Amino acid sequence: MKTFWILSIFTLIGTCATQKYTTKIQNVKDNIKLEDSTLVFKYANTINSEELSTHLYKYASEKFMGRAVGEEGQKKAAEFIKDYYIAEGVESAFGGSNYYQTIPKSFFNDEYNASENVLAFIEGTEKPDEIIIISAHLDHLGINEDGQINYGADDDGSGTVAIMEMAQAFQLAKKEGYGPKRSILFLHLTAEEIGKKGSEYYVNNPVFPLKNTIANLNIDMIGRIDDIHKTNQNYLYLIGSDRLSKELHYISEKVNETFFNIDLDYRYNVEGEINSYYTRSDHYNFAIHGIPVIFYFNGEHKDYHRPSDTPDKIEYKLLEKRTKFVFATAWQIANQEHTLVVDKDNQLLN
């Protein structure tokens, strides 16, 4: 009888603790108010599969020779991105005509030539010092030993063109008087394929103080379907969204439930996950500095890191929908009344 009584007390305590945490999470959810639904639809709908396809067929072409770090093809790819922003009127993060953050050869231990991150910037209208970074890597594997080009259409051409389209949408909103309240940095990172070196260089030499960077939305492969989802193409893996900010996670969930109804798959977000995807793309260098992140990913496929990763295999309507989802998430973070909160500072959780 005494043992049963003690076990009952522990069960009651555990239930109360669970209920208390559940209440805190519900408070976080209830505190999220989506901003400007009509405007989100208007500008998200400027992102379309036709433009994504046009950009990607150019970006993942022979001209860029697989975009190997520091090589001629990668330089041409960086110039292609820069020229796009100039044409769209999206400013440089440095001001003027310089869109490059140059990474010296010495940073790569002289194993690779100097390379560059490409940075475009839209300044916030009300809280310009608060920065949201939307990132993707611009490099790939170059030409293999057999002389075949690794086109990298999905990895990470899909993320590259997604950012270009999002920047165009935000810039149009700005022109029409609806610029984001917080600043957005469109960050195209080099040297991801050799160990996330472009993002490592950025966090060591930030153009804007890391303490002012409130979130990183990182896109690395969102144009294809993996074998797990052959019967459910309306999916996307999200990794890291709840690691540092439950608010970021539930903003993402609410945006999706309200506008898109994508099947958000978190299987690769489990701690100790065998592929270690959380540590494998550029978002991780921001996360280790305490910046909340989301890594958007479609999973590996048979063409991963092969010359056969070509633009004709991209699911462009799916790429469009996924890009719109990231755009709407960034819109919410940029425009909501309060600044995105990390868990350790979230009074609703503590």
C-alpha positions, 0 to 999 in steps of 0.5 A: 500500500505504501509503495502504491501511495509513493508511486501515485505521488510521483505519477501526480508530480509527473503529470503536473509537470507535463501539464505545466510544460504543455501550458507554456508551449501553448502560451508560446503558440498563442503569442504568435499572431500572423502578420499581413496575410493578404500581403504575404499571399500577394508577394509570395505569388510573385515566386513562380516555377517558370522563373525558378526554372529559367534561373536554374537552367542557367545556373546548373549549366556547363557555363559554370563547370560545376562551381568548384570552390575558387575555380572559374566556374564558381567565380562565374556563378558568383557574378551571375548572382551579383548581376541578378541583384543589380538588375533587380535593384537589391542593394549590396550589404556593403553599399555600392557595387561590391556584393562580395565578401572575399575569403582569402586563400590562406583561410583554406590553408592554401588548398583552394583559391580565394573565393567569395560569399555573395551578399545582398541586403534589404534594410528594415523600415522600423528595426534595421539593426535586427537581421534575418539571414536567408542562406544557401551555398553557391558552390558545388563539386566541379568536374570529376576525374572522368571529366564530367560536370557535377551540375548541382541543380538540386545541391544547391542550385535549388536553394540559390534560385529560391533565394533569388526569387524571395529577394525579388519578392521582398524588393517588390514589396519594398518598392510598393511601400511594404518593405520588411520591418527588420533587415534581410540579408540574402547570403549566398555562401561559398565552400559549403562542399569543403566543410561549411567554410564560407559560413564559418568565415562569415560568422568569424567576420560578420558584416552585421554583428551576430548579436543582431542576427535573430534567425538563419533560414538555410536552404540546401536542396529543396527541388527533388523528392527522396525515396521515402516520399515517392507516394507523398511529394508534398513534404519537406524536411525541417531540421533544427527549428526547435533547437534554440527557439520554440517560437521559431518552430511554432511560427514555421508550423503556423505559417505552414498550417495557415497557407501551405499544408506541406507535410513537415517531416522532422525525422532528421531533427532527432538528436543523435540522428545517424546522418547528422544532418543538423551539423552538415550544412551552413546553418550549423555555424550560426546555431553554434553561436546561439542563433536560431536556425531552420534547415530546409531539405528534401533528403538525398536521392540517387543523383546526390553528388553525381553529375546526373543532378541536372535541372531537368529532374527538378520538380519546379512546382514543388520548388515553388511551393517550398520557396513560398513557404520559406518566404512567408516564414521570413516575412513573419519573422521580419514583420511581427511586433516582437523580436524572435525570442530564443528559449533561454530568454523566453519568459513564456517558457521560463 
